[in-house]
Amino acid sequence: MVIVWALSWWYGAGLKARFAIFVERMAKTADYFSIDLLIKSLFSPFRQISAGKVRGPLAVQWRAFLDRVISRMIGAMIRSAVIVVGALWLATQCFIGIILLAGWVVVPLLPIVGFILMASGWLPPWTLL
C-alpha cells in the first residue's frame, strides 16, 4: 500500500511540483535577463541622459549627432551581447531541466532494473579488472 501511495505521489503531485519548479526557474531567468525589453530598446542610446535636440552651430549639432549614433551603437552591441548570453543560459537551463524531469520519471524504475540485472548475473565493468 505504501509503495502504491509513494508511486502515485511521485508520478502525480511530485512530478507536477518538479515541473512547476522548472517553469518558475525559466520564468525567473527570462525576467532576470529581460530579453523582451532588451529587444524593444535595442537601438536606444546607452546611458545617455541628454539625447535630445541640440541648438547651435552646425559643428555642435554634428558632434551631438555623432555622440547619439555612437551611443546607440554601443547600446546595441551591449544589449545584443546580453541577449545572446541570456538566450544561451535559457537554453542551458531548459536542457538541464528536461534532463532532471526525465530523471525524475526514471528514478523509481531503477530498483527494478537493478534487480533484473542482479538476477541475470550482470557485473559492472570495473569489477572485472
C-alpha positions in Angstrom: 0.0 0.0 0.0 2.8 2.4 0.8 4.5 1.7 -2.5 1.3 2.5 -4.4 0.9 5.7 -2.4 4.6 6.7 -3.0 4.4 6.0 -6.7 1.1 7.8 -7.0 2.7 10.9 -5.3 5.9 10.5 -7.3 4.2 10.5 -10.7 1.3 12.8 -9.6 1.9 15.7 -7.2 5.7 15.2 -7.1 6.1 15.4 -10.9 3.7 18.3 -11.0 5.8 20.1 -8.4 9.1 19.4 -10.2 7.5 20.8 -13.4 6.3 23.9 -11.6 9.9 24.4 -10.3 11.2 24.1 -13.8 8.7 26.6 -15.2 9.4 29.0 -12.3 13.1 28.8 -12.9 12.7 29.5 -16.6 10.4 32.5 -15.8 12.9 33.9 -13.3 15.8 33.6 -15.8 13.7 35.3 -18.5 12.8 38.1 -16.1 16.4 38.4 -15.0 17.8 38.9 -18.5 14.7 40.8 -19.7 15.3 39.7 -23.3 12.0 41.2 -24.5 12.8 44.6 -23.1 16.3 44.5 -24.5 14.9 43.7 -27.9 12.5 46.6 -27.7 15.2 49.0 -26.7 18.0 47.6 -28.8 18.9 50.8 -30.6 18.2 53.2 -27.7 21.1 55.3 -26.5 23.3 53.7 -24.0 23.3 55.5 -20.6 22.9 58.9 -22.4 20.9 61.3 -20.2 20.6 64.2 -22.7 20.0 62.7 -26.1 17.5 65.5 -27.2 17.8 68.3 -29.7 20.9 70.4 -29.7 20.8 74.0 -30.8 23.8 75.9 -32.0 26.3 75.9 -34.8 26.5 73.1 -37.3 29.7 71.7 -35.7 27.9 71.4 -32.3 24.9 69.7 -33.9 27.1 67.4 -35.9 29.0 66.4 -32.7 25.8 65.8 -30.8 24.5 63.7 -33.7 27.7 61.6 -33.7 27.5 61.2 -29.9 24.0 59.9 -30.2 24.9 57.5 -33.1 27.9 56.1 -31.2 25.9 55.8 -28.0 23.2 53.9 -29.9 25.8 51.6 -31.5 27.4 50.8 -28.1 24.0 50.2 -26.6 23.1 47.8 -29.4 26.3 45.9 -29.0 26.0 45.6 -25.3 22.3 44.7 -25.4 23.0 42.2 -28.2 25.6 40.5 -26.1 23.3 40.3 -23.1 20.5 38.9 -25.3 22.9 36.2 -26.6 24.1 35.3 -23.2 20.5 35.2 -21.8 19.3 33.1 -24.7 22.2 30.6 -24.2 21.6 30.5 -20.4 17.9 29.9 -21.0 18.7 27.1 -23.5 21.1 25.6 -21.0 18.6 25.7 -18.2 15.9 24.2 -20.4 18.2 21.3 -21.4 19.1 20.7 -17.8 15.5 21.0 -16.7 14.4 18.4 -19.2 17.1 16.0 -18.1 16.1 16.5 -14.5 12.4 15.9 -15.3 13.3 12.7 -17.3 15.4 11.6 -14.4 12.5 12.2 -12.0 10.4 9.9 -14.2 13.1 7.2 -14.4 14.3 7.0 -10.8 11.5 4.8 -9.4 12.3 2.2 -12.1 16.0 1.9 -11.2 15.5 -0.6 -8.3 13.5 -2.8 -10.7 16.3 -2.5 -13.3 18.9 -3.3 -10.7 17.1 -6.4 -9.5 16.8 -7.6 -13.1 20.5 -7.0 -13.7 21.4 -8.8 -10.4 19.2 -11.8 -11.3 20.8 -12.1 -14.7 24.3 -12.1 -13.2 25.5 -8.9 -14.8 28.6 -7.3 -13.2 29.8 -3.8 -13.6 32.8 -3.4 -15.9 35.0 -2.1 -13.1 34.6 -5.2 -11.0 36.1 -7.3 -13.8 39.6 -5.7 -13.6 
